[in-house]
Amino acid sequence: MSRINLFLDSSALIAGLISAEGASRALLLLGEDEKIQLTVSEQVIVEIERNLARKVPRAAPFAREMIRSAKVRIVRDPALKEVSQRMDWIGHAADAPILVAAYLARVDFLVTLNWRHFLEDPKASQQSELRIGAPGEALAWVREQLEKGDKG
C-alpha cells in the first residue's frame, strides 16, 4: 500500500506551523511520523515564507525546520500552459496553479482553509476530481483510511 498523500495549500500549512494544536498541526506530525506523505508546490513555500516574513519574522527558521521534520515533498509549480488549460477548474484564477499542482502531483486530498475559493466552489473538486477539504476533514479522512489499512 502506498502512503496517503495530502497536498497542503499555504493556508493549511501556515496553520500547522503557527499553532501548537489543531488538525493542521496533527497532519504535520503524521508526516513527521511517516504515516502520510505531505506535498506542497514551490508556490506554497514562497507564499508561506512571504507571509511569515511579513507577519511573524521570528517564526521563519522554525517553519523551515518543521517542514523538513514533516518530510514535506516540494513539487515544481505547473507550467503556465498546464494552468491555462485548466483555468475553468476554479472560479478564482490566482488559485488555479495550486489546484493544478495538486492534480499533477496525484495526491489523495487537497487541504485548505480557503473557504471562499476552494471549499465553497464545488467546481474545483468536480473538475480536478480531487477530494478538497479543511484540515479537520482531511484528518478525519486520513484516520479512516489508516484504520481501513488502505487508501480505498
C-alpha positions as a Markdown table, in Angstrom:
| # | Residue | x | y | z |
|---|---|---|---|---|
| 1 | Met | 0.0 | 0.0 | 0.0 |
| 2 | Ser | 1.3 | 3.4 | -0.9 |
| 3 | Arg | 1.2 | 6.2 | 1.7 |
| 4 | Ile | -1.7 | 8.6 | 1.8 |
| 5 | Asn | -0.6 | 11.8 | 0.1 |
| 6 | Leu | -2.0 | 15.2 | 1.0 |
| 7 | Phe | -1.4 | 18.5 | -0.7 |
| 8 | Leu | -1.3 | 21.4 | 1.7 |
| 9 | Asp | -2.0 | 24.9 | 0.4 |
| 10 | Ser | -0.4 | 27.8 | 2.2 |
| 11 | Ser | -3.3 | 28.5 | 4.5 |
| 12 | Ala | -3.3 | 24.9 | 5.8 |
| 13 | Leu | 0.5 | 24.7 | 6.1 |
| 14 | Ile | 0.7 | 28.1 | 7.9 |
| 15 | Ala | -2.0 | 26.9 | 10.4 |
| 16 | Gly | 0.1 | 23.8 | 11.2 |
| 17 | Leu | 3.3 | 25.8 | 11.6 |
| 18 | Ile | 2.0 | 28.5 | 13.9 |
| 19 | Ser | -0.4 | 26.6 | 16.1 |
| 20 | Ala | 0.7 | 24.0 | 18.6 |
| 21 | Glu | -2.6 | 22.1 | 18.2 |
| 22 | Gly | -5.3 | 21.6 | 15.7 |
| 23 | Ala | -5.8 | 19.4 | 12.7 |
| 24 | Ser | -3.2 | 21.2 | 10.5 |
| 25 | Arg | -0.5 | 20.5 | 13.2 |
| 26 | Ala | -1.7 | 16.9 | 13.6 |
| 27 | Leu | -1.2 | 16.4 | 9.8 |
| 28 | Leu | 2.3 | 17.7 | 10.1 |
| 29 | Leu | 3.0 | 15.3 | 13.0 |
| 30 | Leu | 1.6 | 12.4 | 10.9 |
| 31 | Gly | 4.0 | 13.5 | 8.1 |
| 32 | Glu | 6.9 | 13.5 | 10.6 |
| 33 | Asp | 5.9 | 10.0 | 11.8 |
| 34 | Glu | 5.9 | 9.0 | 8.1 |
| 35 | Lys | 2.3 | 7.8 | 8.4 |
| 36 | Ile | 1.3 | 10.1 | 5.5 |
| 37 | Gln | 3.1 | 12.0 | 2.7 |
| 38 | Leu | 2.6 | 15.8 | 2.7 |
| 39 | Thr | 3.1 | 17.6 | -0.6 |
| 40 | Val | 3.3 | 21.3 | -1.4 |
| 41 | Ser | 4.3 | 23.2 | -4.5 |
| 42 | Glu | 7.1 | 25.8 | -4.8 |
| 43 | Gln | 4.4 | 28.5 | -4.8 |
| 44 | Val | 3.2 | 27.3 | -1.4 |
| 45 | Ile | 6.7 | 27.6 | 0.0 |
| 46 | Val | 7.1 | 31.1 | -1.5 |
| 47 | Glu | 3.7 | 32.2 | -0.1 |
| 48 | Ile | 4.4 | 30.9 | 3.5 |
| 49 | Glu | 7.8 | 32.5 | 3.6 |
| 50 | Arg | 6.4 | 35.8 | 2.4 |
| 51 | Asn | 3.5 | 35.7 | 4.9 |
| 52 | Leu | 5.7 | 34.7 | 7.8 |
| 53 | Ala | 8.3 | 37.4 | 6.9 |
| 54 | Arg | 5.6 | 40.0 | 6.9 |
| 55 | Lys | 3.6 | 38.8 | 10.0 |
| 56 | Val | 5.9 | 36.7 | 12.2 |
| 57 | Pro | 9.5 | 37.0 | 11.0 |
| 58 | Arg | 11.0 | 35.2 | 14.0 |
| 59 | Ala | 8.9 | 32.1 | 13.0 |
| 60 | Ala | 10.6 | 31.6 | 9.7 |
| 61 | Pro | 13.5 | 29.4 | 10.9 |
| 62 | Phe | 11.1 | 27.3 | 13.0 |
| 63 | Ala | 8.8 | 26.9 | 10.0 |
| 64 | Arg | 11.6 | 25.7 | 7.8 |
| 65 | Glu | 12.6 | 23.1 | 10.4 |
| 66 | Met | 9.0 | 21.9 | 10.8 |
| 67 | Ile | 8.7 | 21.5 | 7.0 |
| 68 | Arg | 11.9 | 19.4 | 7.0 |
| 69 | Ser | 10.8 | 17.4 | 10.0 |
| 70 | Ala | 7.4 | 16.6 | 8.5 |
| 71 | Lys | 9.3 | 15.4 | 5.4 |
| 72 | Val | 7.2 | 17.6 | 3.1 |
| 73 | Arg | 7.7 | 16.9 | -0.6 |
| 74 | Ile | 8.0 | 20.0 | -2.6 |
| 75 | Val | 6.9 | 19.7 | -6.3 |
| 76 | Arg | 7.6 | 22.1 | -9.1 |
| 77 | Asp | 4.9 | 24.6 | -10.0 |
| 78 | Pro | 2.9 | 23.6 | -13.0 |
| 79 | Ala | 3.8 | 25.1 | -16.3 |
| 80 | Leu | 1.8 | 28.1 | -17.5 |
| 81 | Lys | 0.4 | 26.0 | -20.3 |
| 82 | Glu | -0.8 | 23.3 | -17.9 |
| 83 | Val | -2.5 | 26.0 | -15.7 |
| 84 | Ser | -4.1 | 27.9 | -18.7 |
| 85 | Gln | -5.6 | 24.7 | -20.0 |
| 86 | Arg | -7.4 | 24.2 | -16.6 |
| 87 | Met | -8.4 | 27.8 | -15.8 |
| 88 | Asp | -12.1 | 26.7 | -15.8 |
| 89 | Trp | -11.5 | 24.4 | -12.9 |
| 90 | Ile | -11.8 | 27.1 | -10.3 |
| 91 | Gly | -13.5 | 30.5 | -10.1 |
| 92 | His | -10.6 | 32.3 | -8.6 |
| 93 | Ala | -7.8 | 32.4 | -11.3 |
| 94 | Ala | -5.0 | 33.1 | -8.7 |
| 95 | Asp | -5.7 | 29.7 | -7.1 |
| 96 | Ala | -5.6 | 27.7 | -10.3 |
| 97 | Pro | -1.8 | 26.9 | -10.1 |
| 98 | Ile | -2.4 | 25.4 | -6.6 |
| 99 | Leu | -5.2 | 23.2 | -7.8 |
| 100 | Val | -3.3 | 22.1 | -10.9 |
| 101 | Ala | -0.2 | 21.4 | -8.9 |
| 102 | Ala | -2.2 | 19.2 | -6.5 |
| 103 | Tyr | -3.8 | 17.4 | -9.5 |
| 104 | Leu | -0.4 | 16.8 | -11.3 |
| 105 | Ala | 1.1 | 15.6 | -8.0 |
| 106 | Arg | -1.6 | 12.9 | -7.9 |
| 107 | Val | -2.4 | 13.5 | -4.3 |
| 108 | Asp | -5.3 | 11.9 | -2.5 |
| 109 | Phe | -6.6 | 15.2 | -0.9 |
| 110 | Leu | -6.1 | 18.9 | -1.2 |
| 111 | Val | -6.1 | 20.5 | 2.3 |
| 112 | Thr | -7.0 | 24.2 | 2.6 |
| 113 | Leu | -8.6 | 26.8 | 4.8 |
| 114 | Asn | -9.5 | 28.9 | 1.8 |
| 115 | Trp | -13.3 | 28.6 | 2.1 |
| 116 | Arg | -14.2 | 31.1 | -0.5 |
| 117 | His | -12.1 | 29.9 | -3.4 |
| 118 | Phe | -11.8 | 26.2 | -2.8 |
| 119 | Leu | -14.3 | 24.9 | -0.2 |
| 120 | Glu | -17.3 | 26.8 | -1.4 |
| 121 | Asp | -16.6 | 26.2 | -5.0 |
| 122 | Pro | -17.8 | 22.7 | -5.9 |
| 123 | Lys | -16.4 | 23.1 | -9.4 |
| 124 | Ala | -12.8 | 22.9 | -8.1 |
| 125 | Ser | -13.3 | 19.4 | -6.7 |
| 126 | Gln | -15.5 | 18.2 | -9.6 |
| 127 | Gln | -13.2 | 19.4 | -12.3 |
| 128 | Ser | -10.0 | 18.2 | -10.7 |
| 129 | Glu | -11.5 | 15.0 | -9.3 |
| 130 | Leu | -9.7 | 15.7 | -6.0 |
| 131 | Arg | -11.0 | 15.5 | -2.5 |
| 132 | Ile | -10.8 | 19.0 | -1.2 |
| 133 | Gly | -11.4 | 19.9 | 2.4 |
| 134 | Ala | -10.4 | 21.7 | 5.5 |
| 135 | Pro | -7.7 | 20.3 | 7.8 |
| 136 | Gly | -10.3 | 18.7 | 10.2 |
| 137 | Glu | -12.0 | 16.9 | 7.3 |
| 138 | Ala | -8.7 | 15.7 | 5.9 |
| 139 | Leu | -7.6 | 14.5 | 9.3 |
| 140 | Ala | -10.8 | 12.5 | 9.7 |
| 141 | Trp | -10.4 | 11.0 | 6.3 |
| 142 | Val | -6.8 | 10.1 | 7.0 |
| 143 | Arg | -7.7 | 8.4 | 10.2 |
| 144 | Glu | -10.5 | 6.5 | 8.4 |
| 145 | Gln | -8.0 | 5.3 | 5.7 |
| 146 | Leu | -5.4 | 4.3 | 8.2 |
| 147 | Glu | -8.0 | 2.3 | 10.2 |
| 148 | Lys | -9.0 | 0.5 | 7.0 |
| 149 | Gly | -5.4 | -0.2 | 6.1 |
| 150 | Asp | -5.7 | 1.1 | 2.6 |
| 151 | Lys | -6.4 | 4.3 | 0.7 |
| 152 | Gly | -9.8 | 2.9 | -0.5 |
